[in-house]
Amino acid sequence: MPPDPFQKCFGSLEYIFKLLIQSRKLFARATGGQYEDSFRRDLHSLFTALNGMLAVPSYDVIIPTQE
């Protein structure tokens, strides 16, 4: 059975997060570590949104992704 769009999306998150972290390291090096609080807030907001999306029990397509 082929993966549904949610599974494809979450499967690609590994690469997106690797890009985010590498970009953040380079940005921090270039700016002397400024804007760390802003980055942490944005990252927390992202995880909160992902958690909220996966917490919705009414979608049958999300259950395989949650598992």
PDB file of N, CA, C, O and CB in Angstrom:
ATOM      1  N   MET A   1       0.844  -1.187   0.000  1.00  0.00           N
ATOM      2  CA  MET A   1       0.000   0.000   0.000  1.00  0.00           C
ATOM      3  C   MET A   1       0.890   1.252   0.000  1.00  0.00           C
ATOM      4  O   MET A   1       1.735   1.402   0.883  1.00  0.00           O
ATOM      5  CB  MET A   1      -0.961  -0.002   1.232  1.00  0.00           C
ATOM      6  N   PRO A   2       0.716   2.133  -0.960  1.00  0.00           N
ATOM      7  CA  PRO A   2       1.560   3.334  -1.032  1.00  0.00           C
ATOM      8  C   PRO A   2       1.258   4.290   0.124  1.00  0.00           C
ATOM      9  O   PRO A   2       0.131   4.332   0.618  1.00  0.00           O
ATOM     10  CB  PRO A   2       1.353   4.055  -2.379  1.00  0.00           C
ATOM     11  N   PRO A   3       2.256   5.049   0.551  1.00  0.00           N
ATOM     12  CA  PRO A   3       2.026   5.993   1.642  1.00  0.00           C
ATOM     13  C   PRO A   3       1.087   7.115   1.215  1.00  0.00           C
ATOM     14  O   PRO A   3       1.101   7.556   0.066  1.00  0.00           O
ATOM     15  CB  PRO A   3       3.351   6.576   2.125  1.00  0.00           C
ATOM     16  N   ASP A   4       0.281   7.563   2.152  1.00  0.00           N
ATOM     17  CA  ASP A   4      -0.628   8.665   1.846  1.00  0.00           C
ATOM     18  C   ASP A   4       0.132   9.992   1.952  1.00  0.00           C
ATOM     19  O   ASP A   4       1.284  10.000   2.386  1.00  0.00           O
ATOM     20  CB  ASP A   4      -1.860   8.654   2.806  1.00  0.00           C
ATOM     21  N   PRO A   5      -0.482  11.098   1.569  1.00  0.00           N
ATOM     22  CA  PRO A   5       0.219  12.392   1.585  1.00  0.00           C
ATOM     23  C   PRO A   5       0.749  12.795   2.960  1.00  0.00           C
ATOM     24  O   PRO A   5       1.808  13.415   3.054  1.00  0.00           O
ATOM     25  CB  PRO A   5      -0.704  13.466   1.085  1.00  0.00           C
ATOM     26  N   PHE A   6       0.025  12.449   4.030  1.00  0.00           N
ATOM     27  CA  PHE A   6       0.513  12.791   5.366  1.00  0.00           C
ATOM     28  C   PHE A   6       1.806  12.048   5.677  1.00  0.00           C
ATOM     29  O   PHE A   6       2.745  12.629   6.220  1.00  0.00           O
ATOM     30  CB  PHE A   6      -0.551  12.469   6.427  1.00  0.00           C
ATOM     31  N   GLN A   7       1.855  10.769   5.335  1.00  0.00           N
ATOM     32  CA  GLN A   7       3.055   9.986   5.590  1.00  0.00           C
ATOM     33  C   GLN A   7       4.226  10.500   4.745  1.00  0.00           C
ATOM     34  O   GLN A   7       5.362  10.542   5.217  1.00  0.00           O
ATOM     35  CB  GLN A   7       2.795   8.499   5.298  1.00  0.00           C
ATOM     36  N   LYS A   8       3.951  10.884   3.520  1.00  0.00           N
ATOM     37  CA  LYS A   8       5.000  11.452   2.671  1.00  0.00           C
ATOM     38  C   LYS A   8       5.520  12.750   3.272  1.00  0.00           C
ATOM     39  O   LYS A   8       6.725  12.997   3.302  1.00  0.00           O
ATOM     40  CB  LYS A   8       4.473  11.698   1.243  1.00  0.00           C
ATOM     41  N   CYS A   9       4.593  13.574   3.750  1.00  0.00           N
ATOM     42  CA  CYS A   9       4.970  14.850   4.356  1.00  0.00           C
ATOM     43  C   CYS A   9       5.863  14.637   5.573  1.00  0.00           C
ATOM     44  O   CYS A   9       6.926  15.247   5.686  1.00  0.00           O
ATOM     45  CB  CYS A   9       3.722  15.642   4.753  1.00  0.00           C
ATOM     46  N   PHE A  10       5.429  13.777   6.474  1.00  0.00           N
ATOM     47  CA  PHE A  10       6.202  13.556   7.685  1.00  0.00           C
ATOM     48  C   PHE A  10       7.486  12.793   7.402  1.00  0.00           C
ATOM     49  O   PHE A  10       8.463  12.936   8.138  1.00  0.00           O
ATOM     50  CB  PHE A  10       5.372  12.810   8.706  1.00  0.00           C
ATOM     51  N   GLY A  11       7.501  11.994   6.363  1.00  0.00           N
ATOM     52  CA  GLY A  11       8.727  11.314   5.976  1.00  0.00           C
ATOM     53  C   GLY A  11       9.789  12.278   5.482  1.00  0.00           C
ATOM     54  O   GLY A  11      10.982  12.019   5.640  1.00  0.00           O
ATOM     55  N   SER A  12       9.375  13.379   4.891  1.00  0.00           N
ATOM     56  CA  SER A  12      10.329  14.360   4.381  1.00  0.00           C
ATOM     57  C   SER A  12      10.795  15.336   5.457  1.00  0.00           C
ATOM     58  O   SER A  12      11.733  16.099   5.228  1.00  0.00           O
ATOM     59  CB  SER A  12       9.713  15.126   3.235  1.00  0.00           C
ATOM     60  N   LEU A  13      10.160  15.323   6.619  1.00  0.00           N
ATOM     61  CA  LEU A  13      10.536  16.266   7.671  1.00  0.00           C
ATOM     62  C   LEU A  13      11.974  16.080   8.146  1.00  0.00           C
ATOM     63  O   LEU A  13      12.612  17.047   8.564  1.00  0.00           O
ATOM     64  CB  LEU A  13       9.597  16.124   8.844  1.00  0.00           C
ATOM     65  N   GLU A  14      12.489  14.867   8.090  1.00  0.00           N
ATOM     66  CA  GLU A  14      13.876  14.632   8.500  1.00  0.00           C
ATOM     67  C   GLU A  14      14.814  15.539   7.715  1.00  0.00           C
ATOM     68  O   GLU A  14      15.702  16.171   8.288  1.00  0.00           O
ATOM     69  CB  GLU A  14      14.267  13.150   8.295  1.00  0.00           C
ATOM     70  N   TYR A  15      14.617  15.598   6.424  1.00  0.00           N
ATOM     71  CA  TYR A  15      15.498  16.389   5.563  1.00  0.00           C
ATOM     72  C   TYR A  15      15.263  17.883   5.750  1.00  0.00           C
ATOM     73  O   TYR A  15      16.199  18.679   5.681  1.00  0.00           O
ATOM     74  CB  TYR A  15      15.290  16.009   4.097  1.00  0.00           C
ATOM     75  N   ILE A  16      14.031  18.253   5.983  1.00  0.00           N
ATOM     76  CA  ILE A  16      13.715  19.664   6.221  1.00  0.00           C
ATOM     77  C   ILE A  16      14.368  20.136   7.515  1.00  0.00           C
ATOM     78  O   ILE A  16      14.928  21.231   7.566  1.00  0.00           O
ATOM     79  CB  ILE A  16      12.184  19.881   6.280  1.00  0.00           C
ATOM     80  N   PHE A  17      14.298  19.308   8.569  1.00  0.00           N
ATOM     81  CA  PHE A  17      14.914  19.683   9.838  1.00  0.00           C
ATOM     82  C   PHE A  17      16.441  19.708   9.742  1.00  0.00           C
ATOM     83  O   PHE A  17      17.080  20.549  10.375  1.00  0.00           O
ATOM     84  CB  PHE A  17      14.478  18.719  10.936  1.00  0.00           C
ATOM     85  N   LYS A  18      17.023  18.819   8.975  1.00  0.00           N
ATOM     86  CA  LYS A  18      18.469  18.870   8.766  1.00  0.00           C
ATOM     87  C   LYS A  18      18.863  20.181   8.099  1.00  0.00           C
ATOM     88  O   LYS A  18      19.854  20.807   8.475  1.00  0.00           O
ATOM     89  CB  LYS A  18      18.938  17.677   7.915  1.00  0.00           C
ATOM     90  N   LEU A  19      18.076  20.590   7.103  1.00  0.00           N
ATOM     91  CA  LEU A  19      18.327  21.867   6.437  1.00  0.00           C
ATOM     92  C   LEU A  19      18.154  23.033   7.409  1.00  0.00           C
ATOM     93  O   LEU A  19      18.972  23.952   7.424  1.00  0.00           O
ATOM     94  CB  LEU A  19      17.388  22.037   5.233  1.00  0.00           C
ATOM     95  N   LEU A  20      17.102  23.001   8.216  1.00  0.00           N
ATOM     96  CA  LEU A  20      16.867  24.064   9.203  1.00  0.00           C
ATOM     97  C   LEU A  20      18.034  24.188  10.184  1.00  0.00           C
ATOM     98  O   LEU A  20      18.519  25.289  10.446  1.00  0.00           O
ATOM     99  CB  LEU A  20      15.565  23.794   9.973  1.00  0.00           C
ATOM    100  N   ILE A  21      18.475  23.066  10.716  1.00  0.00           N
ATOM    101  CA  ILE A  21      19.540  23.100  11.708  1.00  0.00           C
ATOM    102  C   ILE A  21      20.850  23.574  11.097  1.00  0.00           C
ATOM    103  O   ILE A  21      21.553  24.389  11.695  1.00  0.00           O
ATOM    104  CB  ILE A  21      19.724  21.726  12.334  1.00  0.00           C
ATOM    105  N   GLN A  22      21.181  23.076   9.923  1.00  0.00           N
ATOM    106  CA  GLN A  22      22.416  23.520   9.267  1.00  0.00           C
ATOM    107  C   GLN A  22      22.354  25.012   8.942  1.00  0.00           C
ATOM    108  O   GLN A  22      23.333  25.733   9.134  1.00  0.00           O
ATOM    109  CB  GLN A  22      22.665  22.708   7.981  1.00  0.00           C
ATOM    110  N   SER A  23      21.218  25.466   8.456  1.00  0.00           N
ATOM    111  CA  SER A  23      21.059  26.890   8.148  1.00  0.00           C
ATOM    112  C   SER A  23      21.163  27.733   9.411  1.00  0.00           C
ATOM    113  O   SER A  23      21.756  28.812   9.406  1.00  0.00           O
ATOM    114  CB  SER A  23      19.711  27.145   7.454  1.00  0.00           C
ATOM    115  N   ARG A  24      20.584  27.231  10.485  1.00  0.00           N
ATOM    116  CA  ARG A  24      20.636  27.960  11.752  1.00  0.00           C
ATOM    117  C   ARG A  24      22.064  28.057  12.265  1.00  0.00           C
ATOM    118  O   ARG A  24      22.472  29.107  12.762  1.00  0.00           O
ATOM    119  CB  ARG A  24      19.748  27.284  12.798  1.00  0.00           C
ATOM    120  N   LYS A  25      22.829  26.976  12.150  1.00  0.00           N
ATOM    121  CA  LYS A  25      24.227  27.000  12.593  1.00  0.00           C
ATOM    122  C   LYS A  25      25.016  28.042  11.807  1.00  0.00           C
ATOM    123  O   LYS A  25      25.783  28.815  12.381  1.00  0.00           O
ATOM    124  CB  LYS A  25      24.875  25.606  12.432  1.00  0.00           C
ATOM    125  N   LEU A  26      24.823  28.057  10.499  1.00  0.00           N
ATOM    126  CA  LEU A  26      25.538  29.029   9.668  1.00  0.00           C
ATOM    127  C   LEU A  26      25.106  30.459   9.976  1.00  0.00           C
ATOM    128  O   LEU A  26      25.936  31.366  10.022  1.00  0.00           O
ATOM    129  CB  LEU A  26      25.312  28.727   8.188  1.00  0.00           C
ATOM    130  N   PHE A  27      23.804  30.657  10.186  1.00  0.00           N
ATOM    131  CA  PHE A  27      23.292  31.988  10.513  1.00  0.00           C
ATOM    132  C   PHE A  27      23.829  32.451  11.864  1.00  0.00           C
ATOM    133  O   PHE A  27      24.217  33.609  12.017  1.00  0.00           O
ATOM    134  CB  PHE A  27      21.752  31.989  10.522  1.00  0.00           C
ATOM    135  N   ALA A  28      23.851  31.543  12.851  1.00  0.00           N
ATOM    136  CA  ALA A  28      24.354  31.893  14.179  1.00  0.00           C
ATOM    137  C   ALA A  28      25.835  32.256  14.111  1.00  0.00           C
ATOM    138  O   ALA A  28      26.289  33.184  14.781  1.00  0.00           O
ATOM    139  CB  ALA A  28      24.134  30.729  15.166  1.00  0.00           C
ATOM    140  N   ARG A  29      26.572  31.523  13.303  1.00  0.00           N
ATOM    141  CA  ARG A  29      28.000  31.820  13.148  1.00  0.00           C
ATOM    142  C   ARG A  29      28.184  33.199  12.507  1.00  0.00           C
ATOM    143  O   ARG A  29      29.068  33.955  12.910  1.00  0.00           O
ATOM    144  CB  ARG A  29      28.697  30.727  12.291  1.00  0.00           C
ATOM    145  N   ALA A  30      27.366  33.524  11.525  1.00  0.00           N
ATOM    146  CA  ALA A  30      27.493  34.802  10.806  1.00  0.00           C
ATOM    147  C   ALA A  30      27.046  35.991  11.652  1.00  0.00           C
ATOM    148  O   ALA A  30      27.561  37.096  11.484  1.00  0.00           O
ATOM    149  CB  ALA A  30      26.679  34.761   9.521  1.00  0.00           C
ATOM    150  N   THR A  31      26.088  35.774  12.566  1.00  0.00           N
ATOM    151  CA  THR A  31      25.550  36.884  13.352  1.00  0.00           C
ATOM    152  C   THR A  31      26.036  36.889  14.790  1.00  0.00           C
ATOM    153  O   THR A  31      25.606  37.725  15.586  1.00  0.00           O
ATOM    154  CB  THR A  31      24.054  36.838  13.336  1.00  0.00           C
ATOM    155  N   GLY A  32      26.919  35.976  15.132  1.00  0.00           N
ATOM    156  CA  GLY A  32      27.426  35.936  16.496  1.00  0.00           C
ATOM    157  C   GLY A  32      26.409  35.391  17.493  1.00  0.00           C
ATOM    158  O   GLY A  32      26.472  35.714  18.679  1.00  0.00           O
ATOM    159  N   GLY A  33      25.477  34.572  17.025  1.00  0.00           N
ATOM    160  CA  GLY A  33      24.509  33.941  17.928  1.00  0.00           C
ATOM    161  C   GLY A  33      23.308  34.800  18.271  1.00  0.00           C
ATOM    162  O   GLY A  33      22.547  34.472  19.182  1.00  0.00           O
ATOM    163  N   GLN A  34      23.134  35.888  17.557  1.00  0.00           N
ATOM    164  CA  GLN A  34      21.957  36.738  17.810  1.00  0.00           C
ATOM    165  C   GLN A  34      20.689  36.020  17.363  1.00  0.00           C
ATOM    166  O   GLN A  34      20.743  35.076  16.575  1.00  0.00           O
ATOM    167  CB  GLN A  34      22.089  38.103  17.076  1.00  0.00           C
ATOM    168  N   TYR A  35      19.581  36.465  17.860  1.00  0.00           N
ATOM    169  CA  TYR A  35      18.251  35.988  17.469  1.00  0.00           C
ATOM    170  C   TYR A  35      17.975  34.548  17.909  1.00  0.00           C
ATOM    171  O   TYR A  35      17.097  33.893  17.347  1.00  0.00           O
ATOM    172  CB  TYR A  35      18.095  36.092  15.969  1.00  0.00           C
ATOM    173  N   GLU A  36      18.701  34.054  18.892  1.00  0.00           N
ATOM    174  CA  GLU A  36      18.497  32.690  19.381  1.00  0.00           C
ATOM    175  C   GLU A  36      17.096  32.518  19.964  1.00  0.00           C
ATOM    176  O   GLU A  36      16.442  31.503  19.727  1.00  0.00           O
ATOM    177  CB  GLU A  36      19.552  32.339  20.436  1.00  0.00           C
ATOM    178  N   ASP A  37      16.638  33.511  20.726  1.00  0.00           N
ATOM    179  CA  ASP A  37      15.300  33.422  21.323  1.00  0.00           C
ATOM    180  C   ASP A  37      14.218  33.366  20.254  1.00  0.00           C
ATOM    181  O   ASP A  37      13.254  32.611  20.378  1.00  0.00           O
ATOM    182  CB  ASP A  37      15.050  34.612  22.254  1.00  0.00           C
ATOM    183  N   SER A  38      14.377  34.152  19.222  1.00  0.00           N
ATOM    184  CA  SER A  38      13.399  34.165  18.134  1.00  0.00           C
ATOM    185  C   SER A  38      13.358  32.804  17.436  1.00  0.00           C
ATOM    186  O   SER A  38      12.281  32.295  17.129  1.00  0.00           O
ATOM    187  CB  SER A  38      13.735  35.280  17.118  1.00  0.00           C
ATOM    188  N   PHE A  39      14.521  32.222  17.188  1.00  0.00           N
ATOM    189  CA  PHE A  39      14.584  30.913  16.549  1.00  0.00           C
ATOM    190  C   PHE A  39      13.907  29.858  17.417  1.00  0.00           C
ATOM    191  O   PHE A  39      13.145  29.033  16.912  1.00  0.00           O
ATOM    192  CB  PHE A  39      16.041  30.519  16.271  1.00  0.00           C
ATOM    193  N   ARG A  40      14.179  29.880  18.704  1.00  0.00           N
ATOM    194  CA  ARG A  40      13.567  28.900  19.611  1.00  0.00           C
ATOM    195  C   ARG A  40      12.045  29.048  19.656  1.00  0.00           C
ATOM    196  O   ARG A  40      11.323  28.051  19.672  1.00  0.00           O
ATOM    197  CB  ARG A  40      14.145  29.051  21.023  1.00  0.00           C
ATOM    198  N   ARG A  41      11.563  30.282  19.676  1.00  0.00           N
ATOM    199  CA  ARG A  41      10.107  30.510  19.667  1.00  0.00           C
ATOM    200  C   ARG A  41       9.483  29.988  18.377  1.00  0.00           C
ATOM    201  O   ARG A  41       8.436  29.342  18.404  1.00  0.00           O
ATOM    202  CB  ARG A  41       9.791  32.012  19.833  1.00  0.00           C
ATOM    203  N   ASP A  42      10.127  30.269  17.256  1.00  0.00           N
ATOM    204  CA  ASP A  42       9.605  29.801  15.965  1.00  0.00           C
ATOM    205  C   ASP A  42       9.614  28.281  15.882  1.00  0.00           C
ATOM    206  O   ASP A  42       8.663  27.682  15.380  1.00  0.00           O
ATOM    207  CB  ASP A  42      10.425  30.389  14.812  1.00  0.00           C
ATOM    208  N   LEU A  43      10.672  27.657  16.366  1.00  0.00           N
ATOM    209  CA  LEU A  43      10.758  26.204  16.357  1.00  0.00           C
ATOM    210  C   LEU A  43       9.699  25.589  17.279  1.00  0.00           C
ATOM    211  O   LEU A  43       9.092  24.571  16.946  1.00  0.00           O
ATOM    212  CB  LEU A  43      12.162  25.752  16.782  1.00  0.00           C
ATOM    213  N   HIS A  44       9.487  26.212  18.425  1.00  0.00           N
ATOM    214  CA  HIS A  44       8.447  25.737  19.341  1.00  0.00           C
ATOM    215  C   HIS A  44       7.069  25.854  18.689  1.00  0.00           C
ATOM    216  O   HIS A  44       6.240  24.955  18.825  1.00  0.00           O
ATOM    217  CB  HIS A  44       8.484  26.535  20.668  1.00  0.00           C
ATOM    218  N   SER A  45       6.826  26.943  17.991  1.00  0.00           N
ATOM    219  CA  SER A  45       5.550  27.118  17.289  1.00  0.00           C
ATOM    220  C   SER A  45       5.354  26.051  16.220  1.00  0.00           C
ATOM    221  O   SER A  45       4.245  25.550  16.034  1.00  0.00           O
ATOM    222  CB  SER A  45       5.476  28.508  16.655  1.00  0.00           C
ATOM    223  N   LEU A  46       6.418  25.708  15.523  1.00  0.00           N
ATOM    224  CA  LEU A  46       6.348  24.676  14.498  1.00  0.00           C
ATOM    225  C   LEU A  46       5.979  23.331  15.112  1.00  0.00           C
ATOM    226  O   LEU A  46       5.088  22.643  14.615  1.00  0.00           O
ATOM    227  CB  LEU A  46       7.680  24.572  13.750  1.00  0.00           C
ATOM    228  N   PHE A  47       6.665  22.952  16.196  1.00  0.00           N
ATOM    229  CA  PHE A  47       6.364  21.682  16.847  1.00  0.00           C
ATOM    230  C   PHE A  47       4.955  21.669  17.435  1.00  0.00           C
ATOM    231  O   PHE A  47       4.286  20.635  17.415  1.00  0.00           O
ATOM    232  CB  PHE A  47       7.386  21.399  17.941  1.00  0.00           C
ATOM    233  N   THR A  48       4.510  22.785  17.946  1.00  0.00           N
ATOM    234  CA  THR A  48       3.147  22.884  18.468  1.00  0.00           C
ATOM    235  C   THR A  48       2.126  22.671  17.350  1.00  0.00           C
ATOM    236  O   THR A  48       1.125  21.981  17.543  1.00  0.00           O
ATOM    237  CB  THR A  48       2.925  24.254  19.140  1.00  0.00           C
ATOM    238  N   ALA A  49       2.380  23.258  16.193  1.00  0.00           N
ATOM    239  CA  ALA A  49       1.470  23.085  15.055  1.00  0.00           C
ATOM    240  C   ALA A  49       1.453  21.633  14.572  1.00  0.00           C
ATOM    241  O   ALA A  49       0.388  21.087  14.285  1.00  0.00           O
ATOM    242  CB  ALA A  49       1.877  24.015  13.903  1.00  0.00           C
ATOM    243  N   LEU A  50       2.634  21.008  14.481  1.00  0.00           N
ATOM    244  CA  LEU A  50       2.696  19.604  14.065  1.00  0.00           C
ATOM    245  C   LEU A  50       1.988  18.707  15.078  1.00  0.00           C
ATOM    246  O   LEU A  50       1.262  17.788  14.701  1.00  0.00           O
ATOM    247  CB  LEU A  50       4.160  19.157  13.892  1.00  0.00           C
ATOM    248  N   ASN A  51       2.200  18.974  16.346  1.00  0.00           N
ATOM    249  CA  ASN A  51       1.546  18.209  17.392  1.00  0.00           C
ATOM    250  C   ASN A  51       0.032  18.374  17.316  1.00  0.00           C
ATOM    251  O   ASN A  51      -0.708  17.402  17.465  1.00  0.00           O
ATOM    252  CB  ASN A  51       2.060  18.638  18.765  1.00  0.00           C
ATOM    253  N   GLY A  52      -0.423  19.582  17.088  1.00  0.00           N
ATOM    254  CA  GLY A  52      -1.858  19.829  16.963  1.00  0.00           C
ATOM    255  C   GLY A  52      -2.463  19.104  15.770  1.00  0.00           C
ATOM    256  O   GLY A  52      -3.574  18.581  15.847  1.00  0.00           O
ATOM    257  N   MET A  53      -1.728  19.079  14.677  1.00  0.00           N
ATOM    258  CA  MET A  53      -2.228  18.393  13.491  1.00  0.00           C
ATOM    259  C   MET A  53      -2.335  16.888  13.732  1.00  0.00           C
ATOM    260  O   MET A  53      -3.303  16.254  13.312  1.00  0.00           O
ATOM    261  CB  MET A  53      -1.316  18.673  12.290  1.00  0.00           C
ATOM    262  N   LEU A  54      -1.347  16.324  14.404  1.00  0.00           N
ATOM    263  CA  LEU A  54      -1.370  14.888  14.655  1.00  0.00           C
ATOM    264  C   LEU A  54      -2.328  14.497  15.778  1.00  0.00           C
ATOM    265  O   LEU A  54      -2.685  13.326  15.909  1.00  0.00           O
ATOM    266  CB  LEU A  54       0.018  14.408  14.987  1.00  0.00           C
ATOM    267  N   ALA A  55      -2.740  15.460  16.579  1.00  0.00           N
ATOM    268  CA  ALA A  55      -3.630  15.166  17.702  1.00  0.00           C
ATOM    269  C   ALA A  55      -5.088  15.069  17.279  1.00  0.00           C
ATOM    270  O   ALA A  55      -5.929  14.638  18.068  1.00  0.00           O
ATOM    271  CB  ALA A  55      -3.484  16.224  18.768  1.00  0.00           C
ATOM    272  N   VAL A  56      -5.401  15.462  16.055  1.00  0.00           N
ATOM    273  CA  VAL A  56      -6.779  15.424  15.579  1.00  0.00           C
ATOM    274  C   VAL A  56      -7.200  13.967  15.377  1.00  0.00           C
ATOM    275  O   VAL A  56      -6.669  13.299  14.490  1.00  0.00           O
ATOM    276  CB  VAL A  56      -6.934  16.235  14.257  1.00  0.00           C
ATOM    277  N   PRO A  57      -8.138  13.460  16.176  1.00  0.00           N
ATOM    278  CA  PRO A  57      -8.496  12.047  16.081  1.00  0.00           C
ATOM    279  C   PRO A  57      -9.508  11.727  14.992  1.00  0.00           C
ATOM    280  O   PRO A  57      -9.750  10.554  14.708  1.00  0.00           O
ATOM    281  CB  PRO A  57      -9.031  11.588  17.382  1.00  0.00           C
ATOM    282  N   SER A  58     -10.099  12.731  14.383  1.00  0.00           N
ATOM    283  CA  SER A  58     -11.204  12.466  13.474  1.00  0.00           C
ATOM    284  C   SER A  58     -10.777  12.080  12.057  1.00  0.00           C
ATOM    285  O   SER A  58     -11.610  11.640  11.264  1.00  0.00           O
ATOM    286  CB  SER A  58     -12.078  13.663  13.410  1.00  0.00           C
ATOM    287  N   TYR A  59      -9.514  12.234  11.731  1.00  0.00           N
ATOM    288  CA  TYR A  59      -9.082  11.927  10.378  1.00  0.00           C
ATOM    289  C   TYR A  59      -8.492  10.529  10.305  1.00  0.00           C
ATOM    290  O   TYR A  59      -7.482  10.247  10.951  1.00  0.00           O
ATOM    291  CB  TYR A  59      -8.067  12.956   9.894  1.00  0.00           C
ATOM    292  N   ASP A  60      -9.104   9.662   9.534  1.00  0.00           N
ATOM    293  CA  ASP A  60      -8.615   8.293   9.387  1.00  0.00           C
ATOM    294  C   ASP A  60      -7.262   8.238   8.696  1.00  0.00           C
ATOM    295  O   ASP A  60      -6.502   7.291   8.900  1.00  0.00           O
ATOM    296  CB  ASP A  60      -9.616   7.465   8.613  1.00  0.00           C
ATOM    297  N   VAL A  61      -6.953   9.233   7.887  1.00  0.00           N
ATOM    298  CA  VAL A  61      -5.673   9.213   7.172  1.00  0.00           C
ATOM    299  C   VAL A  61      -4.504   9.565   8.079  1.00  0.00           C
ATOM    300  O   VAL A  61      -3.361   9.244   7.753  1.00  0.00           O
ATOM    301  CB  VAL A  61      -5.714  10.176   6.000  1.00  0.00           C
ATOM    302  N   ILE A  62      -4.757  10.214   9.206  1.00  0.00           N
ATOM    303  CA  ILE A  62      -3.680  10.595  10.109  1.00  0.00           C
ATOM    304  C   ILE A  62      -3.260   9.444  11.012  1.00  0.00           C
ATOM    305  O   ILE A  62      -2.114   9.399  11.459  1.00  0.00           O
ATOM    306  CB  ILE A  62      -4.101  11.778  10.949  1.00  0.00           C
ATOM    307  N   ILE A  63      -4.161   8.522  11.284  1.00  0.00           N
ATOM    308  CA  ILE A  63      -3.863   7.436  12.213  1.00  0.00           C
ATOM    309  C   ILE A  63      -2.641   6.617  11.791  1.00  0.00           C
ATOM    310  O   ILE A  63      -1.794   6.349  12.643  1.00  0.00           O
ATOM    311  CB  ILE A  63      -5.064   6.528  12.340  1.00  0.00           C
ATOM    312  N   PRO A  64      -2.499   6.205  10.530  1.00  0.00           N
ATOM    313  CA  PRO A  64      -1.267   5.483  10.156  1.00  0.00           C
ATOM    314  C   PRO A  64      -0.003   6.319  10.362  1.00  0.00           C
ATOM    315  O   PRO A  64       1.052   5.780  10.694  1.00  0.00           O
ATOM    316  CB  PRO A  64      -1.345   5.043   8.700  1.00  0.00           C
ATOM    317  N   THR A  65      -0.107   7.614  10.167  1.00  0.00           N
ATOM    318  CA  THR A  65       1.040   8.489  10.369  1.00  0.00           C
ATOM    319  C   THR A  65       1.387   8.588  11.847  1.00  0.00           C
ATOM    320  O   THR A  65       2.561   8.629  12.214  1.00  0.00           O
ATOM    321  CB  THR A  65       0.762   9.881   9.795  1.00  0.00           C
ATOM    322  N   GLN A  66       0.349   8.627  12.707  1.00  0.00           N
ATOM    323  CA  GLN A  66       0.587   8.681  14.142  1.00  0.00           C
ATOM    324  C   GLN A  66       1.259   7.400  14.638  1.00  0.00           C
ATOM    325  O   GLN A  66       2.073   7.437  15.560  1.00  0.00           O
ATOM    326  CB  GLN A  66      -0.728   8.912  14.887  1.00  0.00           C
ATOM    327  N   GLU A  67       0.917   6.285  14.030  1.00  0.00           N
ATOM    328  CA  GLU A  67       1.488   5.018  14.449  1.00  0.00           C
ATOM    329  C   GLU A  67       2.920   4.927  14.010  1.00  0.00           C
ATOM    330  O   GLU A  67       3.583   3.924  14.271  1.00  0.00           O
ATOM    331  CB  GLU A  67       0.691   3.852  13.896  1.00  0.00           C
TER     332      GLU A  67
END
